[in-house]
Amino acid sequence: MFYIYTMIRDLTKKIIDKFSLELKEPENFDKIKVNFLNPLIVYTSLKLYPYFLIIVILFLIISLFSLANFFLLLRLILTKKNIKAD
């Protein structure tokens, strides 16, 4: 029983080592990049682009409202000081 376990473990280790060596070769790595990684990245970015756009627009709107609120509060505070000074 132990012999079979050891044999399977060694075989698995050899297969993984062989696979990783094949992946590290420039030709194979380029094939993986062109056929798998690049399309995956393009597809993901196209699907997520509208959500990023919405987040940026919402951030800009919130920033504009915050600035408007700041200037209105500043104006209110300055007018109250002028009323108290008179």
Secondary structure, DSSP 4 states (H G I P E B T S, - for coil): -HHHHHHHHHHHHHHHHHHHHHHHSHHHHHHHIIIIIHHHHHHHHHHHHHHHHHHHHHHHHHHHHHHHHHHHHHHHHHHHHHHHH-
